[in-house]
Amino acid sequence: MKQTQLLKGVLDGCVLAILAKHESYGYEIMQALHRYGFESIVGGTLYPLLAKLEKQGDVTGTIKPSPDGPDRKYLTLTAQGAASLAEFRQQWAQIGAQVAAVMGDKQNE
């Protein structure tokens, strides 16, 4: 299984978790993901995801001036986004425990 297939289901939650810490813009979010080890994430993956999260109401965007060039769209987690993140964390804990149980199950091998 390719990593991209696994990432597809968890990247939304990771982006919401980053935005739960502070508002951010696309490139900064991508850099944060890279620091966490998601080096394969590129703009063609991230920017459509950010647009989807905004359309769903999980994040809201505000255009602000940048000291380094053109204006940037800063994204902030909404109340709905915080609820989506809480749901993701609960589901991730459950799935993570289930996968760990399967991977550690030496009896049924």
N, C-alpha and C positions, 0 to 999 in steps of 0.2 A: 504494500500500500504506500502510495506516495505521501510525503509529509503534507503537501498542499491539500489533500483530501481531509486529513485530520485537522489542519489549521482552519479550514473553512467553517467548522462548527464552533471554534473557540475564539477566533480573532475579534469578533464583536465584543465579547466579554472582556477581553484583554484591553481593548481600546476604551471601553467604558471605565474600567478600573484605572487606567492612566488619567482619564479626564476627571475621575472622582477626586484625584489628588489636587488638581489645579487646571484652570483653563489652558488651552494649548491650541496650536495651529498644526496643519497637516504635516509639514516637514519635521516639526519638533516631535510630534507623535511617532512618526516613522523612526526618528533617531532613538527615541525611548524604546521602541520595540526592538531595534537593533541591539541596544545595550542589554536588553533582556534575553538576547540570543536568537531573536527572530530575524536573522540577517537576510533571509530570502524575500522579505516583504519589500515591495517596490510601490511607487506611486500609482501604477496601474491597478494594483490590488487595494491600496489604502483609500485613495480618494473616492472611488465609487462606494466603498463601505461607509465612509464618513457621510456622503450624500444620503445614503440609505438610512443611516442612524438619525440624520436630521429630518428626513421626510417622515420617519416613524415617530418623531417627537422625543427621542431619547437624548438628543443634544440640540442645542440652539447655537447659531453662529452670529457673530458680530464682527463687522469689518472695522479694523483699527489700523492707524498708521504704523509703519515699521521704520525703525531708525536705519535699517540697512537696505532699503529699496522700496518696492511697491507695497501697498497696503496688504494686510494679512487678515484672513478670516479666522478669528479665535472661536473655538468651540467650548461650550460649557455644558456640563451634565444637567439635565432637567430633573424634576421630581420623578417623572416617568422613567427616565434613564437610571436613576438611583434604584427604583423598584426593579427594573430589568436586570441591573447588576446584581442585586440581592438574589433574584431568581436564578441567574446564571451561577452565582457562587454556590447556592444550594444544590443545583443540578450537577455542577462540577464535582462537589464533594461526594455526592452519591455515585456518580459514574466512576470517579477516581477510586473510590473504595471497592467498587465492583470489579474494575480492571485489576486492581492490586490483588484482590482475592483470587481471581482466575490465574494471574501470573505467579502467585505464590503457592498455588494448590499443587503440592507434590503427590498427594494421595491418588488423584485421578489421572496420572500420567501413565 
